[in-house]
Amino acid sequence: MDVILLRHGETIHNIQGKYSSDECPLSEEGVLQIERAADKIDKMIIDKIWVSPLYRTRETLEIINKYHKIPYEIRDEVSEIDAGLLKGKTFNEGMTLYPEEIEDYLFDYVNNPLPKGESIQEAFERARRVVKELKKQSGNILIITHGGFISLLLAYLLGDVKNYHRFDIDNGSFTLIKMDDFPRIRYINRI
């Protein structure tokens, strides 16, 4: 079984260097990235789609399913790491508004969340549960999700949450995991 991870297209907040808010739309370039991704899907066998509930991933799904009528489910568990009060803000704005919380985050980013957000460890556990559920599935699944969540899944497969920051997942790119008894990463950031 293949798990194909697609990061949503570039958003307005990505351009601005901000943590994307839940309702942030794709940019013009983001729409083009997903149009190109939709073309690549022609060469893939996909039985169903799981999609994050955030606007940018639902917009990505709409573009994909304009060309491919693939059954889908909205799945909260494949959502982005919750940036809490920093949604729609830059990291520097967060440092000004929440200096103590950001200092704690910088000291231990794995266990200390951004202000009112989700810690990397909490999100890592969510990724673990998703992998466990994926192992029970049949057929190939496309997951339309986020760079942070893709990084978490890869970190989980490599066995250490601290691998989370070792990945830089491009907008509109595909990552493929062979989800057998022993999951294998086939490729990352294919456009």
N, C-alpha and C positions, 0 to 999 in steps of 0.2 A: 504494500500500500504506500502511495506517495502522499506526503503532506506538502503542499505548495503554499508558501507564504508570500503574499503580495503586500508590500507597504503602499499605503495610499499615496496619491500624488502630492506634489508640493502644495502647501497651503499659504495663505496670506501671512499667517503668523510665522511660518518657516522663513519666508523672505525677510521678515522684520526681526528675526532672531529671538522670537518669543516662544514660550510654552504655548502650544495651541489650546485655545478654549474648546469646549465640547462642541460648539456650533460654528467653528471656523470653517469657511469654505475652501475649496481648492482654488489655486491661482490659475491664470490662463495656461501657464506652463504645466501645472499639475494636471489639468484636463488633457493636454497633449500627451503627457507621460502615460496616462491611463488609456488613452486611445491607442498608443503604441503597444501597451501591455495587452489590450484586448486583441490586437492582431496576433500576438504571440500565443494567446490561449487557443487559437485555431489548431495549434500543433500539439496540444495537451489533451489528455483524457481526464476529465473532471466529472465526478459523480454528484458532488454537492459543494456548497459554499457555506462557510461560517464567516460571519461578518461582525465586527465590533459595532456597538450601537452609536458611536460618535458620528457626527455629521460628515466629516471628511471621508470616513470609510463607507458610509451609506451612499455618498455621492460617487465614490469610486465604484461601488457595486452597480449603481444605476448605469454608469457608462459601460461597464463590462456586460451587463445583461441587456443593453441595447443591441448587442451583437450576438450574445449567447444567452439562451434562456435556460439557465442552470438553477435548479432548486436551491434555496438558501435558508439559513436560519440566522437570526440576530442572536449573538452570544456575548453576554456581558463579560464572561471570563477571558475573552481575547482582546479586551479593551487595553488602552494605553495605561501606563503607570500614572496614577492620579497625582498631578502636580499641585493639587490643592489650591491655595491662595495665589500661586504663581501663574495660574492659567491666564493667558492673555498678557503676561508681563515678561520682561527679560530677567535673566538671572541677576543682573546688576540692580534692577529695580527691587527685586526680592531682597538683596543685601541691604538696601537702604530701608525698606519697609519692615523687614523681619531679621535684624542683624543677629540676634541670639539663636534663632531657629536655624538660620543659614550657617552660622558657625558650628552648631551641633551637627548639621548635615555634612559639612566639609570634614569634620573630625571623624565621623563614621557614617558614610553615605549609605551603607548597607542597611543599618538598623534605624537610623534617624531619618524620618521622612522630611520632605519639604513642608513648609507650614500648612497644616490641615490636609496633608496629602497622604499617600501610601508609601510605605518604606519599600526599598528595593527587595528586602527579605520577604515582606508580605507578598509582593508581586511575584517573586521567585517561587513562592509556595503555590500561587495561583497557576504559574506556568507548569509546575510539577503536576498539579491536578489535571491540567489540560493534556499533558503528555500521557498520563495514565488513562484518561478518557479516549484519547486518540488511538491508543493501542487496542481498544475494544471495538473500534469502528471497522467497517469494510468499505472498499472503494476508495478512490482518490479524492482528497478534500483540498479545496482551495480556501485558505484563510486570509481574508482581507483585514489587515490589522495595522500595527504601528511599529516604527523602528525600535522603540524601547521594548515592546513585547517580543518582537522577533529576537532581539539581543538576549532577552531573558530565556527564551526557549533554547537558544544555542548554548547559553551559559549552563543551563540545566543539563543538556545533553553532554556537555564537557565536564560536568560534575562539580562545578564551583561557582557560586554566585558572583564571586569577584571577577569572573570572566565577562560579566555584563558590559563593562566599559571597554572591552577589547574589540567591539564591533561598531562599525559605522555603516548603517543600512541606508541605502539611497532610496529616495522617493521613487515610486513606480517600479521598483526592482523585485525580482523573484528570488526566493531562497527555497531549496528543495531538500526535504528530509525523507529518506527511505525509512518508513516506520515499521520495521520488522521486529523480531524478538530483541535484536540489538540495533537500535536506531542509528542510522548513518547520515551524516551531512553530505549531500552530493554537490551542492554549490550554494554560494551566497552572492547576492548583489548582481544577479544576471538581469540585464536590461534587453 
